[in-house]
């Protein structure tokens, strides 16, 4: 590794050669794990093909004749709170698979000695979590193990679905699939049927690998157990590392691979708005017709097009007033046009971030998935209003794009066993405001080291050329400039260690307006070392607390500048440095806690002083009760850097989130979520000189599985008070959001919503009131 890191020793920071941390990092990779046996092969599961006379009605009863002859799979293993154990008999779980010409259908039977303790109520889509009883189904139709489509259904029939990407080890809840599910609660547990259309499963046309599956069951009232149909261990780098192959469906898959599917989703939006600026009022009414087309001419090709879409996105529980496209960068991606090829794009945000397209006028894309390669390409026209970012070592400049621009991306990947290689080219053309192109290559290797350890190496290299810049705080064409970006990451997991090393270098001239690059001209080093101590008991006797997992943690992070003659930025200047030893634990009631001691340093500006900012960092989450399923929070206390004043003061940062659920009469439920945030730095007189406070409340009344009313309230305040020594301008900014939304959903991609919102701010004095009616009717 061609880099160096720093170490805190004898009261001073010392720089040491890269070989030392590299050797320290690699020790657990080749330790005593050599004596451990690798995991046994995972047995395949069989499905039965339904004939024309064997229809399945999705009602949850499992009383169709075909279920009597479908193979039963009832081998499950415990994954949480402790892995490696066979699932207990009183929580027996079994599933069956049937496939016909239209769909793959699952029957699940979950036994429970205490059905009255089942947790599952009406909630929003994509809100089924480990605090509820649910069944999850993960399918990898490509068989490569790089990604899986998944669906989770709780005992109230509510669905969470999306895409799991093994490279990131995370669930993306953006994609929604037209699955049909029904659940029946019984005297000894519950039964469930799930129908998943084959048209929404992505697989190669020919020579593909066998489909793979994993079924999961969450049992929160039994100590937070999560049971899996595969013997997955927590030292695996991927949640889908041990999926089982599905047999018996090849003939059906071959028969439907030439069948074409097409879906059109027209939408109609009416927006009435009144805006008051410093007492002057303006009114407007706008109507818009939009259309989205999704076509699959055959199994390996998917075509998407969108025309004049309205991306008000009522599914997102964040304020997004009309005209607020500039905040789009911070919102989760729920726009269907951008979700089709998440598995194929599969790159860090610095390479491609769909949220940089704020308000497309039209777009078209094509995606192909083969047995050993896949590809995707898109083009779109983005309307004015989005944010353009230009990073530097010490900050990020943001400017609103005042003219339309075109976006393009072409992406190609090759699969080869443990290897994955990719290349892409993207472009952004803003006309008179300049244009830019980025060319990149990336790759990944995943494999086992000696014994049961697993390692993964990934890399990304990009080159950019751009003439898009800023003049007088406005986007404008400038002299073309070139830049480059390089990222390397190595991760290792075993029964005793969970470590990661990451090196990222971004040259001063690198620009990617199709990616998220808030900082340039820096080299970032990041090392996390985690020593797993296994289960630990705290205390003795009846008062002892049994911890399922306990880890010792050491985090090292450093950011240094790269030299830049254009801005006279000196090279090798430390921007930020962190040395944080700490602990992490996992205990009863799905409680996870961590604490770090921060021996940190930070610089506010070029050639400025490198300040010491020691602090204590705490965080955690828990699911204490069925009616209080989530408490999550973080707190930092110590010294903080006031960037504008270039001085350190006592301060901190905190965040607290609490979620309640209540079952109401007539099978209705109410959800309530509160979130508080606060950041502050004390001035020379001991009072808070800089503050940033936030509060948000979200209330959801679920009248049925199809009808809901959402109320959202949010207040934010930030400002600086007078400080004689700092001599900085006093300022304050307040923003307030209030909204109510009613939504009715007939089925997937058929819904109507009506919402009223009001946003106010004090600098300048602006108040915006909007009434929006949106209807979507998928065909």
SVG drawing of the C-alpha trace seen along z (x, -y; Angstrom):
<svg xmlns="http://www.w3.org/2000/svg" viewBox="-64 -43 72 78">
<polyline fill="none" stroke="black" stroke-width="0.4" points="0.0,0.0 1.5,-3.3 0.4,-5.5 1.3,-6.4 -0.8,-6.8 -0.2,-8.6 -0.2,-7.4 -0.6,-9.1 2.4,-8.3 4.0,-9.9 1.8,-13.0 2.7,-13.6 1.4,-12.4 3.9,-10.4 3.8,-9.3 4.7,-5.7 5.3,-3.8 2.3,-2.0 3.9,1.4 3.3,1.4 -0.5,0.8 -0.7,3.2 1.0,5.9 -1.1,5.2 -4.3,5.3 -3.3,8.6 -2.5,10.5 -6.1,11.7 -6.4,12.9 -3.8,15.6 -4.2,16.4 -5.3,19.6 -8.3,19.7 -6.3,22.1 -7.4,24.9 -11.0,24.3 -13.1,26.1 -14.9,24.2 -18.7,24.3 -20.3,27.4 -22.1,27.1 -25.6,25.8 -28.2,28.3 -30.5,27.3 -34.3,26.9 -36.8,28.4 -39.8,26.6 -42.8,28.2 -44.3,27.0 -48.0,26.3 -50.0,27.6 -53.0,25.8 -55.4,27.4 -53.4,26.4 -54.2,22.8 -53.3,21.2 -55.5,18.6 -53.5,16.3 -55.4,16.3 -52.9,17.7 -54.8,20.9 -52.5,23.3 -55.5,25.6 -54.8,26.1 -54.1,29.6 -50.7,28.7 -49.3,27.9 -49.8,31.5 -47.3,32.6 -44.8,29.8 -41.6,30.6 -41.4,29.2 -38.2,27.5 -38.1,27.1 -34.4,26.8 -33.7,23.4 -30.8,22.0 -30.4,19.2 -28.6,16.1 -29.5,13.7 -28.9,13.2 -26.3,16.0 -25.5,17.8 -24.6,21.4 -27.5,23.1 -30.3,25.1 -33.7,23.3 -35.6,24.5 -38.5,27.0 -41.1,24.7 -40.3,22.2 -40.4,24.7 -40.7,23.0 -41.4,24.7 -41.7,23.4 -42.7,24.8 -42.2,23.5 -44.5,23.7 -43.9,22.1 -46.3,21.6 -46.2,19.7 -46.8,16.4 -45.2,16.4 -43.2,18.2 -45.4,18.9 -44.3,19.6 -46.2,21.2 -44.8,20.6 -46.0,22.2 -44.6,20.7 -45.3,22.5 -45.4,20.6 -46.5,21.8 -47.5,18.2 -49.4,16.7 -50.8,14.0 -47.3,12.5 -47.0,12.1 -46.0,8.5 -47.3,7.3 -49.5,4.2 -50.5,2.1 -47.7,-0.2 -46.2,-2.0 -44.7,0.0 -41.0,0.7 -41.3,0.3 -41.3,4.1 -38.3,4.5 -36.8,6.9 -39.2,5.5 -42.0,7.4 -42.8,11.0 -42.2,11.4 -41.2,13.8 -38.5,12.7 -37.7,14.2 -34.4,13.4 -34.1,14.5 -31.0,14.3 -32.2,15.2 -28.8,14.6 -27.0,17.0 -23.9,14.9 -24.3,14.0 -23.8,10.3 -27.3,9.1 -30.7,10.4 -34.3,9.2 -36.2,9.5 -39.6,9.2 -40.6,9.2 -44.2,9.7 -45.3,9.2 -48.3,10.9 -50.5,8.0 -49.7,8.5 -47.6,5.4 -44.7,5.6 -41.1,4.4 -39.2,5.0 -36.1,4.0 -32.6,5.0 -29.7,6.4 -26.2,5.6 -23.5,7.9 -20.7,5.4 -22.2,2.8 -23.8,5.4 -26.9,3.2 -30.6,3.4 -31.9,0.8 -35.6,0.2 -36.1,-1.8 -37.4,0.8 -41.1,2.0 -42.3,5.2 -45.9,6.2 -46.0,9.1 -49.2,10.4 -49.3,11.8 -51.8,13.0 -51.4,14.1 -53.6,16.1 -52.9,16.1 -53.7,19.5 -53.9,21.0 -50.4,22.3 -48.7,19.7 -49.5,18.4 -49.4,19.4 -48.6,17.2 -48.7,17.3 -46.6,15.0 -46.9,14.7 -44.0,13.0 -44.6,12.4 -41.8,13.8 -41.9,10.6 -40.3,8.7 -37.4,11.2 -34.3,10.3 -32.4,13.3 -30.2,14.1 -31.8,15.4 -29.6,18.4 -26.7,20.3 -27.6,18.7 -26.7,20.2 -29.3,21.8 -31.6,19.5 -30.7,19.2 -33.0,18.5 -32.9,17.8 -36.0,17.6 -35.8,15.7 -38.2,15.5 -38.1,12.8 -39.4,13.7 -38.9,10.6 -40.7,11.9 -38.4,14.9 -35.3,12.9 -35.1,11.1 -34.4,14.3 -33.8,14.2 -34.0,17.6 -32.6,18.4 -33.0,21.4 -29.2,21.2 -26.4,21.8 -25.1,18.2 -22.5,17.1 -21.9,13.5 -18.3,13.6 -19.7,13.7 -19.0,10.6 -22.5,10.9 -25.9,11.7 -26.6,13.8 -23.3,15.8 -25.0,19.1 -28.2,19.1 -29.6,22.4 -30.0,23.4 -33.6,24.0 -34.1,27.1 -37.1,28.1 -37.9,24.8 -35.5,24.8 -38.2,25.9 -40.6,23.2 -37.9,20.5 -36.9,21.6 -40.5,21.4 -41.1,17.9 -37.8,16.3 -39.2,15.3 -42.4,13.9 -42.6,10.1 -44.1,7.9 -45.0,4.2 -46.4,1.8 -47.5,-1.8 -48.0,-4.1 -49.8,-7.3 -50.0,-9.9 -51.8,-13.2 -50.9,-16.0 -52.6,-19.2 -50.7,-21.7 -52.1,-24.9 -49.6,-27.2 -49.5,-30.5 -46.2,-32.2 -45.7,-35.2 -42.3,-36.9 -41.9,-39.9 -45.7,-40.5 -46.1,-40.2 -48.3,-37.3 -48.4,-35.3 -50.6,-32.4 -50.2,-29.7 -52.0,-26.6 -50.2,-23.9 -51.4,-20.6 -49.1,-18.0 -49.5,-14.7 -46.7,-12.2 -46.1,-8.7 -43.7,-5.9 -43.2,-2.8 -41.5,0.4 -41.0,3.1 -39.3,6.5 -39.2,7.8 -37.5,11.0 -35.9,12.2 -32.5,10.5 -33.6,7.1 -35.5,4.3 -36.4,1.0 -37.6,-2.1 -38.9,-5.5 -40.3,-8.4 -42.0,-11.6 -42.7,-14.6 -42.7,-12.7 -43.9,-14.3 -41.4,-13.4 -43.2,-14.9 -42.8,-11.4 -45.4,-11.1 -43.8,-7.9 -40.9,-9.8 -41.4,-10.9 -39.3,-14.1 -40.4,-17.7 -40.2,-18.3 -42.2,-21.4 -42.8,-22.5 -39.9,-24.2 -37.6,-22.4 -35.7,-20.3 -32.5,-21.7 -32.9,-19.4 -33.2,-16.3 -29.6,-15.3 -30.5,-14.4 -33.6,-12.4 -33.8,-8.6 -34.2,-7.4 -37.8,-6.1 -38.2,-7.1 -38.9,-4.0 -37.0,-5.1 -33.7,-5.1 -34.3,-1.8 -34.4,0.7 -30.6,1.3 -29.4,0.7 -27.7,4.1 -25.9,3.4 -24.7,-0.1 -23.4,1.0 -20.9,-1.9 -20.0,-4.3 -21.8,-7.6 -18.7,-9.4 -19.1,-7.5 -22.9,-7.8 -25.6,-9.2 -29.1,-9.3 -30.2,-12.1 -28.1,-14.6 -31.0,-14.5 -33.4,-16.7 -36.3,-17.2 -36.1,-15.2 -38.3,-16.3 -37.8,-12.9 -35.5,-9.9 -34.8,-6.6 -32.7,-3.6 -32.0,0.0 -30.6,2.8 -29.2,6.2 -28.3,9.1 -26.3,12.0 -24.9,15.1 -21.4,13.7 -21.9,9.9 -24.5,7.2 -24.9,3.6 -27.1,0.6 -27.3,-2.8 -29.4,-5.9 -30.1,-9.4 -32.2,-12.1 -32.9,-15.8 -32.9,-17.5 -34.7,-20.7 -33.3,-23.7 -33.3,-23.8 -30.9,-21.1 -27.8,-21.7 -24.3,-21.8 -21.5,-20.9 -17.8,-21.9 -15.7,-20.5 -12.4,-21.6 -10.3,-20.4 -12.1,-22.6 -15.6,-23.0 -18.2,-22.5 -19.7,-25.2 -23.3,-24.8 -25.0,-26.7 -28.4,-26.2 -28.4,-25.0 -30.3,-27.7 -30.6,-26.0 -31.4,-22.5 -28.8,-19.9 -28.5,-16.4 -27.2,-13.4 -25.8,-10.1 -24.4,-6.9 -23.1,-3.7 -22.1,-0.9 -20.7,2.6 -19.7,5.4 -18.1,8.9 -18.6,11.7 -16.0,14.4 -16.3,16.6 -14.8,14.6 -14.0,11.7 -16.1,8.8 -14.8,6.2 -16.6,3.1 -16.2,0.0 -18.4,-3.1 -18.5,-6.4 -20.8,-9.3 -21.5,-12.8 -23.3,-16.0 -23.9,-18.8 -25.3,-22.1 -24.9,-24.0 -23.4,-27.5 -22.6,-26.5 -20.1,-23.9 -20.0,-20.1 -18.0,-17.2 -17.2,-13.6 -16.0,-10.8 -14.4,-7.5 -13.9,-4.9 -12.9,-1.2 -13.7,0.8 -13.4,4.3 -13.9,6.6 -12.5,9.8 -14.2,11.9 -12.9,15.2 -12.0,17.2 -8.7,16.9 -7.3,19.7 -10.1,21.5 -13.4,19.7 -12.2,16.2 -13.5,14.2 -11.8,11.2 -12.9,8.8 -10.9,6.3 -12.5,3.6 -11.2,0.7 -12.4,-2.2 -10.4,-4.6 -11.9,-7.5 -10.6,-10.3 -12.6,-13.5 -12.5,-16.4 -14.9,-19.3 -15.5,-22.8 -18.5,-23.3 -17.6,-25.8 -18.8,-28.8 -18.5,-32.5 -20.0,-35.1 -21.9,-32.3 -23.5,-31.1 -22.8,-28.0 -20.7,-29.0 -18.3,-27.5 -14.6,-27.8 -11.4,-26.5 -11.4,-22.7 -9.7,-21.0 -8.8,-17.3 -8.7,-15.3 -8.7,-11.8 -10.1,-9.7 -8.9,-6.5 -10.5,-4.3 -9.2,-1.0 -10.8,1.0 -9.9,4.2 -12.3,5.9 -11.8,9.1 -14.2,11.0 -13.7,14.1 -15.0,15.4 -12.4,13.3 -11.9,10.2 -13.9,7.7 -11.5,5.2 -11.6,2.8 -9.0,0.5 -10.0,-2.2 -7.8,-4.6 -9.4,-7.4 -7.6,-10.0 -9.4,-12.8 -7.4,-15.2 -8.1,-19.0 -9.4,-19.1 -11.8,-16.1 -15.4,-17.0 -18.3,-14.6 -21.7,-16.3 -23.3,-12.8 -21.8,-11.8 -21.7,-13.0 -18.2,-14.5 -18.4,-17.1 -14.6,-17.2 -11.7,-17.2 -7.9,-17.8 -7.5,-15.3 -6.3,-11.9 -8.3,-10.0 -7.1,-7.0 -9.5,-4.9 -8.8,-1.9 -11.2,0.0 -10.0,2.8 -12.6,4.8 -11.6,7.7 -14.6,9.9 -14.8,11.2 -17.9,13.3 -20.7,13.7 -20.0,11.9 -21.8,12.1 -21.9,8.9 -22.7,9.4 -23.5,12.6 -26.5,14.6 -30.0,13.7 -29.0,10.0 -26.4,11.0 -26.8,9.5 -25.9,11.8 -24.4,10.0 -24.7,11.9 -21.7,10.1 -18.9,7.8 -16.2,6.1 -13.2,4.0 -12.8,1.3 -10.0,-0.9 -10.7,-3.5 -8.1,-5.6 -9.0,-8.2 -7.0,-10.9 -7.6,-13.4 -4.6,-15.3 -4.5,-17.8 -3.0,-17.4 -1.1,-20.3 -2.9,-22.6 -1.1,-25.4 -4.3,-27.1 -5.4,-27.8 -2.0,-27.8 -3.1,-24.9 -0.1,-23.3 0.3,-19.6 0.3,-17.2 -1.6,-19.5 -3.7,-17.6 -7.4,-18.5 -8.8,-16.1 -7.4,-13.2 -9.2,-10.8 -7.9,-8.1 -10.9,-6.4 -10.6,-3.3 -13.9,-2.0 -16.3,0.9 -19.5,2.2 -22.0,4.7 -25.2,6.4 -27.6,7.5 -31.2,8.4 -34.2,6.6 -32.2,6.0 -30.0,3.5 -26.8,2.3 -24.5,-0.2 -21.1,-1.7 -18.7,-4.1 -15.5,-5.6 -12.9,-7.9 -11.9,-10.4 -8.3,-11.7 -9.0,-13.9 -7.6,-16.9 -9.2,-19.3 -8.1,-22.3 -10.6,-25.0 -8.8,-26.6 -5.6,-26.4 -2.5,-27.2 -4.7,-27.5 -4.0,-26.0 -4.5,-22.2 -6.7,-22.1 -7.1,-19.3 -10.8,-18.3 -10.9,-15.4 -14.4,-14.1 -16.4,-11.1 -18.8,-9.5 -21.8,-7.3 -24.6,-5.7 -27.1,-2.9 -30.4,-1.5 -33.0,0.7 -36.5,2.2 -37.6,2.3 -41.3,3.0 -43.9,4.0 -45.5,0.6 -42.0,-1.1 -40.3,0.7 -37.4,-1.7 -35.2,-4.0 -32.1,-5.2 -29.6,-7.9 -26.1,-9.3 -24.2,-11.8 -20.8,-13.5 -19.5,-15.6 -16.1,-17.4 -14.3,-20.0 -15.7,-21.1 -14.2,-23.3 -16.1,-26.5 -15.1,-26.6 -15.9,-30.3 -14.2,-31.6 -11.3,-29.1 -11.4,-28.4 -12.2,-25.4 -14.9,-25.5 -16.7,-23.1 -19.7,-21.6 -21.4,-18.5 -23.8,-17.0 -26.8,-14.8 -29.6,-13.0 -32.5,-11.0 -35.3,-9.1 -38.3,-7.4 -41.0,-5.4 -44.3,-4.3 -47.0,-2.0 -50.6,-1.7 -53.3,0.8 -56.7,-1.1 -60.2,0.2 -61.6,1.4 -58.2,2.9 -56.6,-0.5 -53.1,-1.5 -51.2,-4.7 -47.5,-5.3 -45.7,-8.2 -42.1,-9.1 -40.1,-11.8 -36.6,-13.0 -34.5,-15.6 -31.1,-16.9 -28.8,-19.5 -25.3,-20.7 -23.6,-23.5 -20.2,-25.1 -19.7,-27.4 -18.2,-30.8 -15.6,-32.6 -18.2,-33.6 -19.3,-30.1 -22.7,-30.3 -23.5,-28.6 -22.0,-30.7 -23.2,-28.5 -26.2,-26.3 -28.1,-24.0 -31.3,-22.5 -34.0,-20.4 -37.2,-18.6 -39.5,-16.4 -42.7,-14.6 -44.3,-12.1 -47.8,-10.7 -49.4,-8.0 -53.0,-6.8 -53.6,-3.5 -57.3,-3.2 -56.7,0.0 -54.0,1.7 -54.9,-0.7 -55.8,-4.0 -53.6,-6.2 -53.3,-9.7 -49.9,-11.2 -49.1,-14.4 -45.6,-15.8 -44.2,-18.7 -40.6,-19.9 -38.8,-22.9 -35.2,-23.8 -33.1,-26.7 -29.5,-27.6 -27.6,-30.7 -24.7,-32.6 -24.9,-34.9 -22.7,-37.9 -19.1,-37.1 -16.7,-40.0 -13.6,-38.0 -14.8,-36.2 -16.2,-39.4 -18.4,-37.6 -21.8,-38.6 -24.8,-37.6 -27.4,-35.7 -30.2,-33.2 -32.4,-31.1 -35.7,-29.4 -37.6,-27.1 -41.0,-25.4 -42.8,-22.7 -46.4,-21.4 -48.2,-19.0 -51.0,-16.5 -51.4,-13.8 -54.1,-11.3 -53.3,-8.3 -55.3,-5.4 -53.5,-2.5 -55.6,-0.1 -52.6,2.1 -49.0,1.8 -48.6,-1.4 -52.2,-2.4 -52.8,-5.1 -54.3,-8.5 -53.0,-11.1 -54.1,-14.6 -51.8,-16.8 -51.7,-20.2 -48.4,-21.7 -47.1,-25.0 -43.4,-26.0 -42.1,-29.2 -38.7,-30.7 -37.4,-34.0 -34.5,-34.9 -36.0,-36.2 -39.6,-36.1 -41.2,-33.5 -44.3,-31.4 -45.4,-28.9 -48.7,-27.0 -49.3,-24.1 -52.2,-21.9 -51.3,-18.8 -53.5,-16.1 -51.7,-13.2 -53.1,-10.1 -51.1,-7.2 -52.8,-4.3 -50.5,-1.5 -51.7,0.6"/>
</svg>
